[in-house]
Amino acid sequence: MTSEANVLIHWKGLESDPEVHDHLHSRCLHVAAEFPETDHYELSIEPSGRDVKCHGHVNGKQTQLAAHTEGLPTPRQVADSVIDKLERELRREHDKRIFSRRRKAQRDQSKRLA
């Protein structure tokens, strides 16, 4: 994909930290480069008692995923955890699509040889 993914980071009830914001933005762009079918990343970071919680969403072509983490002390830790979860889910979905096609092709090939 030639266009860059859209990354939105919402700070609800917390002061925005430019260093953390830039780190999270670059992580999302890195994941988007690996999975070009995705085009929209959204993170919402907010306080939860003494800790911080984060919700994350990824949208794209045939892709809609969400993840949530809470109970970590800093916004960077909790958001990194959410991005890690989203990346694992994207990989799982991606592999499922690729390998299901390959399995189907292998089944069809064996029928032709018989």
Phi and psi in degrees as a GROMACS rama.xvg file:
@    title "Ramachandran Plot"
@    xaxis  label "Phi"
@    yaxis  label "Psi"
@TYPE xy
-86.0541  -26.4016  THR-2
-86.9292  149.601  SER-3
-80.6942  146.849  GLU-4
-66.7723  149.491  ALA-5
-86.7733  122.054  ASN-6
-119.617  121.844  VAL-7
-118.016  131.204  LEU-8
-125.345  117.033  ILE-9
-103.307  129.309  HIS-10
-106.766  103.036  TRP-11
-101.154  110.571  LYS-12
76.636  8.78284  GLY-13
-128.691  150.684  LEU-14
-78.3519  134.536  GLU-15
-67.3113  131.479  SER-16
-105.478  111.059  ASP-17
-58.1047  -36.858  PRO-18
-65.4981  -44.9582  GLU-19
-66.8294  -41.2553  VAL-20
-58.3186  -47.3285  HIS-21
-64.5805  -39.7286  ASP-22
-61.701  -47.631  HIS-23
-66.2131  -39.2878  LEU-24
-61.039  -45.4494  HIS-25
-68.4125  -35.01  SER-26
-63.1331  -43.2013  ARG-27
-63.5941  -40.4815  CYS-28
-65.9993  -34.7718  LEU-29
-64.1165  -44.2603  HIS-30
-64.6299  -41.1467  VAL-31
-63.4319  -34.3134  ALA-32
-66.3254  -33.9902  ALA-33
-76.7009  -31.0698  GLU-34
-121.817  83.8624  PHE-35
-66.3321  -12.433  PRO-36
-74.3274  -10.8489  GLU-37
-92.9632  143.856  THR-38
-137.682  -2.98639  ASP-39
-143.966  122.359  HIS-40
-121.114  134.59  TYR-41
-138.48  127.334  GLU-42
-121.771  134.976  LEU-43
-120.596  118.645  SER-44
-114.445  129.167  ILE-45
-150.289  157.949  GLU-46
-72.4032  151.133  PRO-47
-141.459  87.6465  SER-48
67.8809  -125.835  GLY-49
-84.8308  -16.1067  ARG-50
-101.373  -170.154  ASP-51
-128.046  145.466  VAL-52
-125.575  158.587  LYS-53
-144.859  137.347  CYS-54
-113.471  138.932  HIS-55
-132.442  143.758  GLY-56
-134.751  142.128  HIS-57
-128.572  131.414  VAL-58
-127.54  153.273  ASN-59
178.701  -165.472  GLY-60
-65.5258  115.363  LYS-61
56.8658  27.7403  GLN-62
-137.125  125.488  THR-63
-146.524  107.275  GLN-64
-127.94  152.605  LEU-65
-138.772  152.502  ALA-66
-148.114  159.222  ALA-67
-147.252  139.833  HIS-68
-143.615  142.923  THR-69
-148.07  167.184  GLU-70
95.0413  5.7238  GLY-71
-101.027  151.058  LEU-72
-76.8517  -24.2945  PRO-73
-122.479  152.225  THR-74
-59.845  -36.8909  PRO-75
-64.5326  -44.5594  ARG-76
-63.5245  -45.9092  GLN-77
-69.0127  -38.9438  VAL-78
-70.5606  -38.3953  ALA-79
-61.3103  -38.6786  ASP-80
-62.6505  -42.4116  SER-81
-64.9131  -43.8541  VAL-82
-63.2234  -39.4364  ILE-83
-60.7881  -43.6158  ASP-84
-63.2778  -43.975  LYS-85
-63.1288  -39.676  LEU-86
-64.3476  -41.8228  GLU-87
-62.3668  -42.5828  ARG-88
-66.0864  -40.2737  GLU-89
-61.9667  -43.2228  LEU-90
-63.0865  -42.0674  ARG-91
-62.1493  -46.6545  ARG-92
-64.4734  -42.2598  GLU-93
-61.9057  -47.9667  HIS-94
-64.282  -37.3094  ASP-95
-61.4651  -43.3594  LYS-96
-64.8649  -45.9779  ARG-97
-66.7358  -50.6013  ILE-98
-73.3487  -26.2621  PHE-99
-68.0592  -36.581  SER-100
-66.2525  -41.5483  ARG-101
-65.4946  -42.4589  ARG-102
-62.588  -41.5682  ARG-103
-63.573  -42.6954  LYS-104
-63.6445  -38.7078  ALA-105
-67.1353  -38.8726  GLN-106
-64.687  -42.9629  ARG-107
-64.635  -38.2769  ASP-108
-64.6344  -39.4946  GLN-109
-68.3222  -30.818  SER-110
-68.7951  -34.4179  LYS-111
-70.1504  -32.3571  ARG-112
-76.9207  -25.134  LEU-113
